[in-house]
Amino acid sequence: LDADLDLKDVNNNMAIKIESGKHILDLNGHTIKGVDNGSNSWHAIDVRGNETQLTIKDTSTEKTGTIYGRCYGIQVSRGAKLTVESGNFVCTTNGTFNQNIVVYGGTLVVNGGKFTSNVNEVIYSSSYKWNNVDYHSSVTINAGDFTSNNLSSESAKALFVFERGEYPTSEDIQKVTINGGTFNKGNLEYIVTYDQYADFTNNANIATNEIEATQA
């Protein structure tokens, strides 16, 4: 990225949609501001499709590269994979949902980065049914700095929410692993909430209660 982008101005008030191929986005110290334009464009970046992979990093010296979500920051869905190596991810207080990353039947791997949500959870994940195809989610957190300021929501419970969601599938168990990271839940109750459709098998952090979690 060689300039700041406000998608309200440069992309016809629409998200950046990535539907095929393998890509690397180097924020390079710049900012992408998303939109909040209804269900057709609720994200800064929308990554979707079984063969789609996106890696995000920031190689700038100052490490100021930021994806700024007016609603969702990034959506990962329909079998796509997102890997976050570095960068800043911020959600505002005036959008519709305000998660940094939402995973609907995709794979998310976080190896670094700084995530701040000012309203709801930082990461929300569930499996998903699209055109009668079941897509199962997988989330792995290896590192990163995760903060919720929760400035205006009374319903927010946790930094991370893993649940079945509103589009149930036949066997929509999602895999969740949290190996490391720094977690600042602010005034939220928990770092993680999850239901019976989230599989934490072999997750040492959850098993030893090093991360505050509850089954919803």
C-alpha positions, 0 to 999 in steps of 0.5 A: 500500500503506498497511500491511505485509502478511505473506501467511502471515497475511492471504492464507491462506498464498498468493501475491498472484496477478494474472491480468488487467489493468494495475496499479501497485503503489506499495509506499509504504514498506511490506513484503510478505512472501511464502510458501514453501508448495509449488508452488501458492504459491512467490511473494510475487506471481505475475503471469501471462497475456498481457494482464497488466501490473504496474508496481512502484514505491516513492514513499515518502520513505524508500524502504523499500518491500520485497518480501520473498520467503521463496522467489521474490519475484515470478514473471512467466509466460505472456506477462505483463509486469512493470516495476520502477521502484523498491523493494527486493527481498530473498530469505531464506536459508531458502526453496526457491529464493530468486530475487528474480524468476523469468521463465517466458515473460514480459517483465521490464523493470527501470528501478531498484530494489535487489535482494538474494538471500541464496542463489541468483541475483537473476534467473532467466529461461527460456522456458516451455511451458504447456498446449502454448503456447510463451511466450518471455521477454524481459528488459531491465535498464536500471538497478538495484542487484543483489547476491548474498550467497550465504550457503548455496548451493554451486550458485549461479553468477551474479547472472543466469541465462538458460537453456532451463530444464526445459520446452523449447519448439520455438524458445525463444530469449529476448531479453536486454539489459543496458544498465546497473546496479550489480552486486555478485556477491560470491563468485559466479563471474559476473554472467551465465550463459546458454546458446545459447537466450539472445539477446544480440544488440546487447547492448553490455555483453556484447559489450565484456566490461563484464559478466562473463559465460559461456555455460553 
